Amino acid sequence: VYGLDSLVIQKINSHFHLGDTTLKQYSINEVGEEELAAHPYIRRKYAKIIVNYRMQHGRFGSPEDLKKIHILNDSIVSKMAPYLQFE
């Protein structure tokens, strides 16, 4: 919080605990439509398009490959990318 004194932060910090902060990553080249649709930024429509594109054109090597799907703009791809593995 802007303007909050660092001593106050130190005092209250022991009362808070952050849970698991690791991101669940989805293997974009292995995951099916259902699991991909569970992704926080991928709607079912996008999941279906991504899986169909992968079946027709092959594996994705990077987030840039997702941009070849014209319906996925830069904003959408940048939100999804941290949650995806491109192996």
N, C-alpha and C positions, 0 to 999 in steps of 0.2 A: 504494500500500500504506500503510495507516494506520501512522503513526509513523516512516516512512522519511524520513530527513534529506533536505532539498532539495539538498544538495551531492552526495549519492549519486545522486539522480535526475538531476541535471545531467550527472554523469559517465557514467552508463549510457545516457542518452537518445540519444546519438549511435550506439549500437549497434542501435537499433530503428528500424524504418520501418513506418509504417502505409500500407497499400495504398490503393487508391481507396476513399474513404469515402462516395462519393455513392450514394444509394439508387436502385435501378432502379425507375422508376415505370411503372405500367401504366395505360393510358388505359381506364378502366372502361367507357366508352361505345363503344369500338372493338375491344377485345381479344376474342378467341374463347375458348371453353371450355378448350381445350388449354393455351394460353398462360397463362390466368388460373389454372389448376390448378397451374402451376409457381411461383406466388406462395408465399412462405414461410409464410403464415398461412391460405391458402385451400386447403381440401381439394377433391378432385374433385367431391364432392357439392355443396359450396357454389358452386363455379364453375358447375356446371350450373344450379343454382337462380338464380344471379345473371344469367346470360345469358338464361335463359328469362323471368325477371321483366322484364329490359330489353326483350326483344322484345314482351312483352305490354303493358307500361306506359310505355315510352319511356325516354329518357335519364335518367341520374342527375345531379343538380346538385350534390350535396354528400354527405358521409358520412351525414348525417341521412336521406337517401333510402334508404340501405342498411338502415336500421333498420326500414323498412316491411316488410322481409322478416323475418317473425317468428322464423325459425330463427337469424337473426344477432343475437345479443345485443350489448349495449353493449361488453362486453369484446372480443369478436371484431372488431367494427367499429373500435374504437380501435386495435387491433393492425394492422389492414389499412390504415387511412386514410393513414399516411405514405407508403405504397407506391403509392397510387392517384392518378390525375389526374382531376379532375372538370371537364371543359371544355365 
